[in-house]
Structure formats: structure tokens, C-alpha cells
Amino acid sequence: MLVLLLLFTFLAPPALYRAVLDKAWEHFYNLEFDEALQEFEREAAANGSSPAALNHLAQANLYRAMMRAGALESELVTGGNSFLRRETVNPTPQEQKQFDDCIARSMELSRKRISANPKDIEATYLLGVAHGLRANYNFLVRKAWIDALRDATEARRLHNRVTQMDPSRIDPQLVQGMHDYVVGCLPWTYRWVGFLIGFRGDKEKGIETIRLVAEKGERNRYDAQIALAVIYRRERRPAEAVPLMIELIRRFPRNYIFRLELAQMYSDLAKKDEALAVLAQLETMKKEGAPGLRLLPYEKIYYFRGNLQFWYNDLDEAIENLTRVTAKVHELDVNTGVLAWMRLGQSYDLRGQRQQAVKAYREAMAFAPGSAVAKESEGYIGSPYKRRKIPRS
């Protein structure tokens, strides 16, 4: 959930169906994507002609692949990273086919309903959701930037139509807010493409719209809270993100990514002790067998602790924790693994241990060849890493 894409997808069920789907969404927001998929498959089997059921399946499919790749953490969108620099999410061929089939069928069913009744608000909303999901997929999986932006813009147009037909609906405004924010962040070269005519983008307006949905939305309230927390961190406003994250942890206690994010937010606020305390509590919960932490490797916690210590210049402790991570790096997602090797190299460079630093950089290059982090590590082989005054992340 904590990844800022061209468009978030907002699929929490309306009140009429909430009792049926609550179990699936509890699994989903607690990172239990296998279990969520099972529930959504039951929903689709019982409601084969429902665009919503197909959208649910597609979303859970995509997020499971994102989780596997380590793409659900906002580290991918902090620092100086551009929206257009992302590591690829690699779903299996079966996952790709299921996603494509679900989205194609969902769009077909929604368009048939709209053709029969152009004022079908729900079908218009669901068609926009399908375009949003495909935007995410094109962005993360296919690396098709323009196609992703085109789908995101079409989702915006469809959800604009929903609010025109029913101004009392708050939830569709989340797509509008995200589109305003993201387009406002894009380089000018991307803003001039033909299908963006009429959409200039406005970051602050987008943030205000997302805040409205976070406070008053029904279907999309949690997604808006997540989006807002990510945006606040990206905009260097962590103090505003912390209360949102604390509330999300209370609501979805098995989602360990929220706790990892909270630690980073405290670090951004220069609250080192609070950040370390969050990680210590998470490690204790893991040792005590707390629900939802079975799939969280200890090495993930060690990475976040070592990364934090790296930024606070506690280099001995950072090297100790990052070494523990790299010792079992192949048990981790690619994103965490390659970052651990690079951070280890940087820590050695700051200690003046050049030989060890170069070795770690070469490991990063071998672990995720062609990635942005591997390319950055390659640069440090010729020119040692030096501390720059940049925000912690």
C-alpha cells in the first residue's frame, strides 16, 4: 500500500456488500494477499458478471507481486527519486494473464452497462477503477510510462463524470486528487502530451482533495490515509504523516510495513530513539509470534535499523546490522537486498575501509544488475561515497 504510483486504486466495497467482503479486505490491508485472493476468487465465482469482483481479483494479484518485489514501501518514492525511476515488479506469467483477463472482462462488462445506461454511476466508477489498475500495472510491470499516464488520465475523466452525476460522492475525488498531485510532480515534457490537455496538475490542490477523502470518504478512506501519509513523507512533512500512520497501525495491526514506515517517519523528524523503539517493538512482536509477522524476516528489521544508523552516522552499529542482512540476502526481496549491499558499502567508505566498500558495491551490482541502485553502486567504485546533507530515508 505505501507506494506512490501514477494512481492508487480504490476498491473497498460499498456498505451493501461490506459484510461479505470484510474478511477479504482485512486480509488485504494486513498484507495477507494469498488469503485475500482466495476470498476474492470466491466472490468472483459467485458474481462472475460483476466488474467489481474482477477488479478486486486484479488488484490483489498486482499487490501480491508488488509485495514479493519489495515495492510496497515508500522508500521507493522518498529522497530524490523521480516518479519515473522504479524497479520492475515481476509477476509470473500466470499472474500476468489473470490480471489482463480480469481487467479486460471488467472493462467489457462496465462498458456494456454504460452503453445501456449512460447514467450508470457505479459502472462508470468501476470502469475508472479498472483504468487505474491498468495504469499501475503499465507503470510498475510493463514500464510503459505513457500508457500508464493515459490510463490514469482516463480514470480521472471517468471519476470526474461520476462526481458530475452525483456531487455528493466523496470517494471518486481520490482519483482526482491523486491525478492532480502526480501530474503536478511530472516533468514538463510529460505534461505536454495530448491527452493531458486540460489537466495541468496542482500538487497542493491534490493534497487537499486527498485529505478530504481521508476524512470523509467511505470506500476509499483507508487508501486516502495511506496515500496522504506517503505524500507527506515525500514532501518532507513527516510530522503530518505520523498521526495517520499511527491510526493505520491501530486499524490494521498485522501490517508490519506500517510500523517500518513509522520508524522512518520518526527518523525524518530526527527522533532517533522513537524510531529505534518502533523497530525494537516490532522485533519483540516477531519473537513472541504476533499475528501477521510470520512472513516478516528478521533481516528486514535489521535492514531498517542499519539504514537508520547509517544516516545517524552510527557506523559500527550500521555495519553490524547490514552485515546480518547481507548474510541472508537471498531470502529477501530484491529491493531490500540491493539497498543493504549499497548501504554497507557506503558505511565502509565513511569509515575509510575502501576495500570492503568496493566489495559491497560489487555485490550490489551482482545482486540486482541493471537496477538504479546497482548503477549508483557502480559509480562509487570509481569515486568513494561521501556524506551529503540530504534528508534521511
C-alpha positions as CSV (number, residue, x, y, z in Angstrom):
1,M,0.0,0.0,0.0
2,L,2.8,2.5,0.8
3,V,3.9,3.1,-2.7
4,L,3.0,6.1,-4.7
5,L,2.1,5.1,-8.2
6,L,0.6,7.1,-11.0
7,L,-2.7,6.3,-9.4
8,F,-3.8,4.5,-6.3
9,T,-6.7,2.0,-6.8
10,F,-9.6,2.3,-4.6
11,L,-11.7,-0.8,-4.3
12,A,-13.1,-1.0,-0.8
13,P,-16.7,-2.3,-1.1
14,P,-19.9,-0.2,-0.7
15,A,-21.9,-0.7,2.5
16,L,-24.3,-3.2,0.9
17,Y,-21.5,-5.7,0.3
18,R,-19.2,-4.8,3.2
19,A,-20.3,-7.7,5.4
20,V,-19.5,-10.2,2.6
21,L,-16.1,-8.7,1.7
22,D,-14.8,-7.5,5.1
23,K,-12.8,-10.7,5.6
24,A,-11.1,-10.3,2.2
25,W,-10.2,-6.6,2.9
26,E,-8.9,-7.4,6.4
27,H,-6.5,-9.8,4.8
28,F,-5.6,-7.4,2.0
29,Y,-4.8,-4.4,4.2
30,N,-2.8,-6.7,6.6
31,L,-0.6,-7.8,3.7
32,E,-2.1,-11.4,3.6
33,F,-2.5,-11.4,-0.1
34,D,-2.8,-15.1,-0.6
35,E,-5.7,-15.2,1.8
36,A,-7.2,-12.1,0.2
37,L,-7.0,-13.7,-3.3
38,Q,-8.8,-16.8,-2.1
39,E,-11.7,-14.7,-0.8
40,F,-11.8,-12.6,-3.9
41,E,-11.8,-15.7,-6.0
42,R,-14.9,-16.9,-4.1
43,E,-16.5,-13.6,-4.7
44,A,-15.8,-13.7,-8.4
45,A,-17.1,-17.3,-8.7
46,A,-20.4,-16.2,-7.1
47,N,-20.6,-12.9,-9.1
48,G,-19.0,-13.7,-12.4
49,S,-20.7,-10.8,-14.1
50,S,-19.6,-8.2,-11.5
51,P,-16.9,-5.7,-12.7
52,A,-16.1,-5.0,-9.0
53,A,-15.3,-8.7,-8.3
54,L,-12.9,-8.8,-11.3
55,N,-11.3,-5.5,-10.2
56,H,-10.8,-7.0,-6.7
57,L,-9.0,-10.0,-8.1
58,A,-6.8,-7.9,-10.4
59,Q,-5.8,-5.6,-7.5
60,A,-4.9,-8.4,-5.1
61,N,-3.0,-10.1,-7.9
62,L,-0.9,-7.0,-8.5
63,Y,-0.3,-6.2,-4.9
64,R,0.9,-9.7,-4.2
65,A,3.5,-9.3,-6.9
66,M,4.5,-5.9,-5.5
67,M,4.8,-7.3,-2.1
68,R,7.1,-10.1,-3.4
69,A,9.3,-7.5,-5.1
70,G,9.5,-5.2,-2.0
71,A,7.7,-2.5,-3.9
72,L,5.1,-1.7,-1.2
73,E,7.5,0.5,0.8
74,S,7.6,4.3,0.4
75,E,11.4,4.3,0.3
76,L,10.8,3.9,-3.5
77,V,9.3,7.4,-3.5
78,T,11.4,9.3,-1.0
79,G,14.6,11.1,-1.4
80,G,15.3,12.5,-4.9
81,N,13.7,9.6,-6.7
82,S,11.6,10.6,-9.6
83,F,8.2,9.0,-10.3
84,L,9.8,7.6,-13.4
85,R,12.6,5.7,-11.7
86,R,11.2,2.4,-10.4
87,E,12.4,-1.1,-10.1
88,T,10.4,-3.6,-12.1
89,V,7.7,-5.7,-10.5
90,N,7.9,-9.2,-12.0
91,P,4.7,-11.2,-11.8
92,T,4.6,-14.7,-13.0
93,P,3.1,-15.4,-16.5
94,Q,0.1,-16.9,-14.8
95,E,-0.4,-13.7,-12.7
96,Q,0.0,-11.5,-15.8
97,K,-2.6,-13.5,-17.6
98,Q,-5.0,-13.4,-14.7
99,F,-4.6,-9.6,-14.3
100,D,-5.1,-9.0,-18.0
101,D,-8.1,-11.2,-18.3
102,C,-9.8,-9.7,-15.2
103,I,-9.2,-6.1,-16.4
104,A,-10.4,-6.8,-19.9
105,R,-13.5,-8.6,-18.7
106,S,-14.2,-5.9,-16.1
107,M,-13.9,-3.1,-18.7
108,E,-16.2,-5.1,-21.1
109,L,-18.9,-5.5,-18.5
110,S,-18.8,-1.9,-17.4
111,R,-18.9,-0.6,-20.9
112,K,-21.9,-2.7,-21.7
113,R,-23.7,-1.3,-18.7
114,I,-22.8,2.3,-19.7
115,S,-23.9,1.6,-23.3
116,A,-27.3,0.5,-22.0
117,N,-27.5,3.4,-19.5
118,P,-25.0,6.3,-19.9
119,K,-26.0,7.5,-16.4
120,D,-25.0,4.3,-14.7
121,I,-22.9,5.8,-11.9
122,E,-21.5,2.6,-10.5
123,A,-20.4,1.2,-13.9
124,T,-18.7,4.5,-14.7
125,Y,-16.9,4.4,-11.3
126,L,-15.8,0.8,-11.8
127,L,-14.5,1.4,-15.3
128,G,-12.4,4.2,-13.9
129,V,-11.1,1.8,-11.2
130,A,-10.1,-0.7,-14.0
131,H,-8.2,2.0,-15.9
132,G,-6.5,3.0,-12.6
133,L,-5.4,-0.6,-12.0
134,R,-4.1,-0.9,-15.6
135,A,-2.2,2.4,-15.1
136,N,-0.4,0.9,-12.1
137,Y,0.3,-2.3,-14.0
138,N,1.7,-0.5,-17.0
139,F,3.8,1.7,-14.8
140,L,5.3,-1.0,-12.5
141,V,5.3,-4.1,-14.6
142,R,5.4,-3.1,-18.3
143,K,7.4,0.1,-17.8
144,A,5.1,1.7,-20.3
145,W,5.1,5.3,-18.9
146,I,2.9,6.9,-21.5
147,D,0.3,4.1,-21.5
148,A,0.2,4.3,-17.7
149,L,-0.3,8.1,-17.7
150,R,-3.0,7.7,-20.4
151,D,-4.9,5.2,-18.3
152,A,-4.6,7.3,-15.2
153,T,-6.0,10.3,-17.1
154,E,-8.9,8.3,-18.4
155,A,-9.6,7.1,-14.9
156,R,-9.6,10.8,-13.8
157,R,-12.1,11.7,-16.6
158,L,-14.4,8.8,-15.7
159,H,-14.4,9.7,-12.0
160,N,-14.9,13.4,-12.9
161,R,-18.1,12.2,-14.6
162,V,-19.2,10.3,-11.5
163,T,-18.9,13.4,-9.4
164,Q,-20.8,15.4,-12.0
165,M,-23.6,12.9,-11.9
166,D,-23.6,12.7,-8.1
167,P,-21.7,15.6,-6.4
168,S,-22.4,14.1,-3.0
169,R,-19.9,11.2,-3.7
170,I,-16.6,11.8,-2.0
171,D,-14.8,8.6,-2.9
172,P,-14.2,9.3,-6.7
173,Q,-12.4,12.5,-5.7
174,L,-9.4,10.4,-4.6
175,V,-8.6,9.6,-8.2
176,Q,-8.9,13.3,-9.0
177,G,-6.7,14.3,-6.1
178,M,-4.0,11.7,-6.9
179,H,-4.1,12.7,-10.6
180,D,-3.6,16.4,-9.7
181,Y,-0.8,15.6,-7.4
182,V,1.1,13.2,-9.7
183,V,0.7,15.4,-12.8
184,G,1.9,18.3,-10.8
185,C,5.1,16.3,-9.9
186,L,5.8,15.2,-13.5
187,P,8.5,16.9,-15.7
188,W,7.1,19.4,-18.2
189,T,7.9,17.1,-21.1
190,Y,5.3,14.7,-19.8
191,R,2.7,17.3,-19.1
192,W,2.5,18.4,-22.7
193,V,1.3,15.0,-24.1
194,G,-2.0,15.4,-26.0
195,F,-4.3,13.5,-23.6
196,L,-3.3,15.7,-20.7
197,I,-4.7,18.9,-22.3
198,G,-6.9,20.5,-19.7
199,F,-5.0,18.8,-16.8
200,R,-2.2,21.0,-15.6
201,G,-1.8,19.3,-12.2
202,D,-1.6,21.0,-8.9
203,K,0.2,19.4,-6.0
204,E,-1.4,21.4,-3.2
205,K,-4.9,21.1,-4.6
206,G,-4.3,17.3,-5.0
207,I,-3.2,17.0,-1.4
208,E,-6.3,18.9,-0.1
209,T,-8.6,16.7,-2.2
210,I,-6.9,13.5,-0.8
211,R,-7.2,14.9,2.7
212,L,-11.0,15.4,2.2
213,V,-11.4,11.7,1.2
214,A,-9.2,10.6,4.1
215,E,-11.6,12.4,6.5
216,K,-15.0,11.8,4.8
217,G,-14.7,9.0,2.3
218,E,-16.4,5.7,2.7
219,R,-14.9,3.2,0.2
220,N,-11.6,4.9,-0.1
221,R,-10.9,6.3,3.3
222,Y,-8.0,4.0,4.2
223,D,-6.5,4.3,0.7
224,A,-6.6,8.1,1.1
225,Q,-5.0,7.9,4.5
226,I,-2.2,5.7,3.1
227,A,-1.8,8.0,0.1
228,L,-1.7,11.1,2.3
229,A,0.9,9.6,4.6
230,V,3.1,8.7,1.7
231,I,2.8,12.1,0.1
232,Y,3.5,13.9,3.3
233,R,6.7,11.9,3.7
234,R,7.7,12.6,0.1
235,E,7.0,16.3,0.6
236,R,9.2,16.4,3.7
237,R,6.2,16.8,6.0
238,P,6.6,13.7,8.3
239,A,5.0,15.4,11.3
240,E,1.7,15.3,9.4
241,A,2.3,11.7,8.3
242,V,2.9,10.3,11.8
243,P,-0.7,10.5,13.2
244,L,-2.0,8.9,10.0
245,M,0.4,6.0,10.3
246,I,-0.4,5.5,14.0
247,E,-4.1,5.3,13.2
248,L,-3.5,2.8,10.3
249,I,-1.4,0.6,12.7
250,R,-4.3,0.7,15.2
251,R,-6.7,-0.3,12.4
252,F,-4.5,-2.9,10.7
253,P,-2.1,-4.2,13.4
254,R,-0.8,-7.1,11.3
255,N,0.5,-4.8,8.6
256,Y,4.2,-4.6,9.6
257,I,5.0,-2.2,6.7
258,F,3.1,0.5,8.5
259,R,5.4,0.0,11.5
260,L,8.5,0.1,9.3
261,E,7.2,3.3,7.8
262,L,6.5,4.9,11.2
263,A,10.1,4.2,12.2
264,Q,11.3,6.1,9.1
265,M,9.0,9.0,9.7
266,Y,10.4,9.4,13.2
267,S,13.9,9.3,11.7
268,D,12.9,12.0,9.3
269,L,11.8,14.1,12.3
270,A,15.3,13.5,13.9
271,K,13.6,11.4,16.6
272,K,16.2,8.6,16.6
273,D,15.2,7.0,19.9
274,E,11.5,6.8,18.9
275,A,12.4,5.3,15.5
276,L,14.6,2.6,17.1
277,A,11.9,1.9,19.7
278,V,9.4,1.1,16.9
279,L,11.9,-1.3,15.4
280,A,12.7,-2.9,18.8
281,Q,8.9,-3.4,19.5
282,L,8.5,-5.0,16.0
283,E,11.4,-7.4,16.7
284,T,9.9,-8.3,20.1
285,M,6.5,-8.9,18.5
286,K,8.1,-11.1,15.9
287,K,9.9,-13.1,18.6
288,E,6.7,-13.5,20.5
289,G,4.9,-14.8,17.4
290,A,2.5,-11.9,17.0
291,P,-0.1,-12.5,14.3
292,G,0.8,-11.3,10.8
293,L,4.6,-11.3,11.3
294,R,5.3,-14.9,10.2
295,L,6.4,-13.8,6.8
296,L,8.5,-10.8,8.0
297,P,12.2,-11.8,8.0
298,Y,14.3,-10.6,10.9
299,E,16.7,-9.3,8.3
300,K,14.1,-6.8,7.1
301,I,14.1,-5.3,10.6
302,Y,17.9,-5.3,10.7
303,Y,18.0,-3.5,7.4
304,F,15.7,-0.7,8.6
305,R,17.7,-0.4,11.8
306,G,21.0,-0.4,9.9
307,N,19.8,2.1,7.4
308,L,18.7,4.4,10.2
309,Q,22.0,4.0,12.0
310,F,23.8,4.8,8.7
311,W,22.0,8.1,8.4
312,Y,22.8,9.0,12.1
313,N,26.4,8.1,11.5
314,D,26.4,5.2,14.0
315,L,28.6,3.4,11.5
316,D,29.7,0.5,13.8
317,E,26.1,-0.4,14.6
318,A,25.1,0.1,10.9
319,I,27.7,-2.2,9.6
320,E,26.8,-4.8,12.2
321,N,23.1,-4.8,11.2
322,L,23.7,-4.5,7.5
323,T,26.2,-7.4,7.6
324,R,23.5,-9.5,9.3
325,V,21.2,-8.6,6.4
326,T,23.6,-9.4,3.6
327,A,24.4,-12.8,5.2
328,K,20.9,-13.9,4.3
329,V,20.3,-11.5,1.4
330,H,18.9,-14.1,-0.9
331,E,16.0,-14.7,1.4
332,L,14.9,-11.0,1.0
333,D,13.2,-9.1,-1.8
334,V,15.4,-7.6,-4.4
335,N,14.8,-4.0,-3.3
336,T,15.9,-4.6,0.3
337,G,18.8,-6.8,-0.7
338,V,20.4,-4.4,-3.2
339,L,20.0,-1.5,-0.9
340,A,21.6,-3.4,2.0
341,W,24.7,-4.1,0.0
342,M,25.0,-0.5,-1.2
343,R,24.4,0.9,2.3
344,L,27.0,-1.5,3.6
345,G,29.5,-0.2,1.0
346,Q,28.7,3.4,1.9
347,S,29.2,2.7,5.6
348,Y,32.6,1.2,4.9
349,D,33.5,4.2,2.7
350,L,32.6,6.6,5.6
351,R,34.9,4.5,7.8
352,G,37.7,4.7,5.3
353,Q,37.6,0.9,4.7
354,R,37.8,1.2,0.9
355,Q,38.5,-2.4,0.1
356,Q,35.4,-3.6,2.0
357,A,33.4,-0.8,0.5
358,V,34.2,-1.8,-3.1
359,K,33.5,-5.4,-2.4
360,A,30.0,-4.5,-1.1
361,Y,29.3,-2.3,-4.1
362,R,30.2,-5.1,-6.5
363,E,27.8,-7.4,-4.6
364,A,25.0,-4.8,-5.1
365,M,25.8,-4.8,-8.8
366,A,25.7,-8.5,-9.0
367,F,22.5,-8.9,-6.9
368,A,20.3,-6.6,-9.0
369,P,22.2,-5.9,-12.2
370,G,20.7,-3.0,-14.2
371,S,18.8,-1.6,-11.3
372,A,19.1,2.1,-10.3
373,V,20.8,1.1,-7.0
374,A,23.3,-1.1,-8.8
375,K,24.2,1.7,-11.2
376,E,24.6,4.1,-8.3
377,S,26.9,1.5,-6.6
378,E,29.0,1.2,-9.8
379,G,29.6,5.0,-9.5
380,Y,31.0,4.6,-6.0
381,I,33.6,2.1,-7.2
382,G,35.4,4.9,-9.1
383,S,34.6,7.6,-6.6
384,P,34.1,6.8,-2.9
385,Y,30.9,7.7,-1.3
386,K,30.9,10.9,0.7
387,R,28.2,12.1,3.1
388,R,25.9,14.7,1.6
389,K,23.5,16.8,3.5
390,I,20.3,15.1,2.3
391,P,17.1,14.0,4.1
392,R,17.2,10.6,5.8
393,S,15.4,7.8,4.1
